[in-house]
Amino acid sequence: MSEALIQVKQLVKYFPVNNGLFGKASGQVQAVDSVDLTIRKGETFGLVGESGSGKSTIGRMLLRLGEKTGGEVRYNGIDLYALSREELRLLRPEIQMVFQDPYSSLNPRIRVGEAIGEALVEHGISNKKEVRERVLEVMNLCGLASHHIDRFPHEFSGGQRQRIGIARAIALNPSFIVADEPVSALDVSIQAQIINLLNDLQETRNLTYLFISHDLSVVEHLCSTIGVLYLGSLVEVSGRDDLFCNPLHPYTRALLSAVPIADPTVKREKIILKGDIPSPLNPPSGCKFHTRCPLAQEVCQVERPVLRDVGSGHLVACHLV
């Protein structure tokens, strides 16, 4: 087993809610609540869950694109939140992000070549004479033609813009990339191309990914380890095959029951969860899922389950397991 590249311990992120004339804090949105996870070198860790479960917030915290409320995030043994601004700037080329919306993440007023190459100059990786050659190299790796270098973002399709976003991320030769729903805004055929591109880049450049998605069929194809997030807390973490063949948490089972099956002869019972996801302003006591769980018992309402290993590295936070 490869060594850990990212180690997260008891990560917490709360956003204050300010109301009233003087902006007094009236509560906190508990976006991320005591999350532990480990991402090993060379793997793709998939993070799944409903919208609003805290997936993107965790991704941003892992790159220190915002301040945490509590906990610890380590990259290669380095505590990211203990670094000074200058120390973080020196480390920044090693940890990059591919954003969900490829258009809004690009400046519409600058050409693609400049968008990809500006970080190379800023971090002193290439001088202005070398940068064009380096940009053309990564564009070629990402399936973009050389004549695209002088075009503006609006001249590209959604799939091409996402390739530009990926090229911009790998231009700095990072070790770790957070891919935040990078294919959710794309057509299915284009999704397959981007997924294959991410796979190829991982093999050739020894990349490690945190892949954030709500699409379990995409996660099944790309990820080696999967974490299931509910209302800011991990409820299950396992290897891909074990999770899809033997889901243990009721929430994971409900998510998997909604994944379409290509074979019409195979029938799967669809689990319909009752109610809506609770507000992170006032999450339920005990197990956060108990208000929607068809198997909830009295203990679930009062005692919060901890994420524990039930065998072969399969982690689950449920009183029923």
C-alpha positions in Angstrom: 0.0 0.0 0.0 1.4 3.4 -1.0 2.0 6.1 1.6 -0.4 8.8 2.5 -0.2 12.1 0.5 -3.1 13.9 2.2 -4.1 13.3 5.8 -7.2 15.0 7.3 -8.0 14.8 11.0 -11.2 16.1 12.5 -11.6 18.8 9.9 -14.3 21.3 10.8 -15.6 24.3 8.8 -18.5 26.4 10.0 -19.8 29.5 8.2 -21.4 32.2 10.5 -24.9 33.5 9.6 -25.3 37.2 10.3 -28.7 38.7 10.7 -30.1 41.9 12.1 -29.2 45.6 11.8 -25.7 45.2 13.3 -24.8 41.9 11.6 -24.8 39.9 14.8 -24.1 36.2 14.3 -27.3 34.3 14.8 -26.0 30.8 14.0 -23.5 28.7 12.1 -23.8 26.6 8.9 -22.0 23.4 9.8 -20.6 22.7 6.3 -17.9 20.2 7.4 -18.1 18.4 10.7 -15.2 16.3 12.1 -14.1 14.7 8.9 -11.2 12.2 8.8 -9.8 10.9 5.6 -6.5 9.7 4.0 -5.6 10.0 0.3 -2.7 7.9 -0.8 -0.1 8.7 -3.5 -1.2 7.8 -7.0 -4.9 7.0 -6.1 -8.1 8.8 -7.0 -10.3 9.3 -4.0 -13.9 9.9 -4.9 -16.1 12.1 -2.6 -19.8 11.7 -3.2 -23.0 12.9 -1.6 -26.1 15.1 -2.2 -25.8 18.8 -3.1 -25.1 20.8 0.0 -23.3 17.9 1.8 -20.0 19.8 2.0 -18.0 18.1 -0.8 -16.7 21.3 -2.4 -15.9 22.9 0.9 -13.7 19.9 1.8 -12.0 20.2 -1.5 -11.2 23.9 -0.9 -10.0 23.2 2.6 -7.6 20.5 1.3 -5.9 23.2 -0.8 -6.2 25.9 1.9 -8.5 28.1 -0.3 -10.1 29.4 2.8 -9.6 29.1 6.5 -10.7 26.1 8.6 -12.7 26.3 11.9 -10.8 23.3 13.4 -8.9 20.2 12.6 -5.8 19.4 10.6 -4.8 19.1 6.9 -1.4 17.6 6.1 0.1 17.4 2.6 3.2 15.1 2.5 3.4 15.5 6.3 3.3 19.3 6.1 0.5 21.1 8.1 -0.9 23.4 5.4 -2.6 25.7 8.0 0.7 26.2 9.8 2.4 27.7 6.8 3.0 31.3 6.4 1.7 33.1 3.3 5.1 32.9 1.5 5.6 29.2 2.5 2.2 28.4 1.1 2.9 30.3 -2.1 6.1 28.2 -2.6 4.0 25.0 -2.1 1.1 26.1 -4.2 2.4 24.6 -7.6 2.2 21.1 -6.0 -1.5 21.4 -5.2 -3.9 22.5 -7.9 -7.7 22.6 -8.6 -9.9 21.9 -11.6 -13.2 23.8 -11.1 -16.8 22.7 -11.9 -17.7 25.5 -14.3 -14.9 25.8 -16.9 -16.1 29.1 -18.2 -16.4 31.1 -15.0 -13.0 29.8 -13.9 -11.4 31.5 -16.9 -10.9 35.2 -17.4 -12.9 36.1 -20.6 -10.5 39.0 -21.3 -7.3 37.1 -21.7 -6.2 34.6 -24.3 -6.0 30.9 -23.4 -2.2 30.8 -23.7 -1.8 33.6 -21.2 -4.4 31.9 -18.8 -2.4 28.7 -18.8 1.0 30.3 -18.7 0.6 33.1 -16.2 1.2 30.9 -13.2 4.4 29.5 -14.8 5.8 33.1 -14.9 4.4 34.0 -11.5 6.1 31.0 -9.7 9.3 31.4 -11.7 9.0 28.0 -13.3 9.5 29.4 -16.8 10.6 32.7 -18.1 8.6 34.7 -20.6 10.6 33.2 -23.5 10.1 29.6 -22.5 6.5 29.9 -21.3 4.9 29.6 -24.8 6.7 26.3 -25.5 5.6 24.9 -22.1 2.0 26.0 -22.7 1.9 24.4 -26.1 3.3 21.2 -24.6 0.5 20.9 -21.9 -2.2 21.9 -24.4 -1.1 19.1 -26.6 -1.2 16.7 -23.6 -4.8 17.8 -23.0 -6.0 17.4 -26.6 -5.9 21.0 -27.6 -4.5 22.2 -31.0 -1.6 24.7 -31.1 -3.6 27.3 -32.9 -6.0 27.5 -29.9 -3.3 29.3 -27.9 -4.3 32.8 -29.1 -8.0 32.3 -28.8 -10.3 33.7 -26.0 -12.4 31.4 -23.7 -15.7 32.2 -25.4 -14.5 30.7 -28.7 -14.4 27.2 -27.2 -17.0 24.5 -26.4 -17.6 23.4 -22.8 -15.5 20.3 -23.2 -12.6 22.3 -24.7 -12.8 24.8 -21.8 -12.6 22.0 -19.3 -9.5 20.8 -21.1 -8.0 24.3 -20.8 -8.8 24.2 -17.0 -7.0 20.8 -16.8 -4.0 22.1 -18.8 -3.8 25.1 -16.5 -3.7 22.8 -13.5 -1.0 20.4 -14.8 1.2 23.2 -16.3 2.8 23.6 -12.8 3.5 19.9 -12.6 1.5 19.3 -9.4 1.4 16.1 -7.3 -2.2 16.6 -6.1 -5.3 17.9 -7.9 -8.8 18.5 -6.5 -11.3 18.0 -9.4 -14.6 19.6 -8.3 -17.3 18.0 -10.4 -15.3 18.5 -13.5 -17.7 16.7 -15.9 -21.1 17.6 -14.4 -21.7 20.4 -16.8 -20.7 18.4 -19.9 -22.5 16.1 -22.3 -22.2 12.4 -21.7 -19.9 11.8 -24.7 -17.7 14.7 -23.6 -17.7 13.4 -20.0 -16.1 10.1 -21.2 -13.3 12.1 -23.0 -12.5 14.2 -20.0 -12.5 11.1 -17.7 -10.1 9.3 -20.1 -7.9 12.4 -20.2 -7.7 12.5 -16.4 -6.9 8.8 -16.3 -4.1 9.2 -18.9 -2.6 12.2 -17.1 -2.6 10.3 -13.8 -0.7 7.4 -15.4 1.9 9.5 -17.2 2.4 12.2 -14.5 1.9 10.1 -11.3 -1.0 12.4 -10.1 -3.2 12.0 -7.1 -6.8 13.2 -7.3 -9.6 14.1 -5.0 -12.6 13.6 -7.4 -15.8 15.3 -6.2 -19.0 14.2 -7.8 -22.7 13.4 -7.3 -22.6 10.9 -10.2 -21.8 7.5 -8.8 -21.5 5.9 -12.3 -18.6 8.3 -13.1 -17.1 7.7 -9.7 -17.2 4.0 -10.2 -15.3 4.2 -13.4 -12.6 6.6 -12.2 -12.0 6.2 -8.5 -10.2 3.6 -6.5 -11.4 4.7 -3.0 -14.8 6.3 -2.3 -16.0 8.4 0.6 -19.8 9.0 1.1 -20.6 12.3 2.7 -23.9 13.3 4.4 -24.5 16.7 5.9 -20.8 17.4 6.4 -19.8 14.1 7.9 -18.4 10.9 6.3 -20.7 7.9 6.7 -18.8 5.3 4.7 -15.3 5.0 3.2 -14.2 1.9 1.2 -12.5 0.6 -1.9 -14.6 1.0 -5.0 -15.4 -2.7 -5.6 -16.3 -3.4 -1.9 -18.5 -0.3 -1.7 -20.5 -1.1 -4.8 -20.8 -4.8 -4.0 -21.4 -4.5 -0.3 -22.7 -1.0 0.8 -23.2 -1.0 4.6 -24.7 2.4 5.4 -28.4 2.9 4.6 -27.6 6.2 2.9 -25.0 4.6 0.7 -27.5 1.9 -0.3 -30.1 4.6 -1.2 -27.6 6.4 -3.4 -26.5 3.2 -5.2 -30.2 2.2 -5.8 -30.6 5.3 -7.9 -27.7 4.5 -10.3 -29.1 3.4 -13.7 -28.3 -0.1 -14.9 -27.7 -0.7 -18.6 -29.0 -4.3 -18.5 -32.8 -4.2 -18.6 -33.0 -7.8 -17.3 -31.4 -6.7 -14.0 -33.8 -5.3 -11.5 -32.8 -3.3 -8.5 -35.1 -2.0 -5.7 -35.1 1.7 -5.6 -34.9 3.2 -2.1 -36.8 6.4 -1.7 -35.6 8.4 1.3 -38.3 10.2 3.2 -38.2 14.0 3.7 -35.5 16.4 2.7 -31.9 16.7 3.8 -31.9 18.6 7.1 -30.5 22.2 7.4 -26.8 22.4 8.3 -27.8 25.3 10.4 -29.5 22.9 12.8 -28.5 19.3 12.1 -30.2 16.5 14.0 -28.7 15.1 17.2 -27.2 11.7 17.2 -26.9 10.2 13.8 -27.5 13.0 11.3 -29.2 10.5 8.9 -31.7 9.2 11.4 -34.5 11.5 10.4 -34.6 9.9 6.9 -33.3 6.4 7.7 -35.8 3.6 7.2 -33.9 1.5 9.8 -33.4 4.1 12.5 -33.6 3.0 16.1 -33.8 4.9 19.4 -30.0 4.9 19.8 -29.6 6.6 16.5 -31.5 9.7 17.8 -29.2 10.3 20.8 -25.7 8.9 20.0 -23.6 9.9 17.1 -21.9 6.9 15.5 -18.1 7.0 14.8 -16.4 6.0 11.6 -14.9 2.6 12.3 -13.2 -0.2 10.4 -15.5 -3.2 10.1 -12.9 -5.2 8.1 -10.6 -4.9 5.1 -10.4 -1.1 5.5 -14.1 -0.7 5.0 -15.1 2.2 7.3 -18.7 2.9 8.3 -20.5 5.2 10.8 -23.7 3.4 11.7 -25.1 1.8 14.9 -26.7 -1.0 12.8 -23.4 -2.4 11.5 
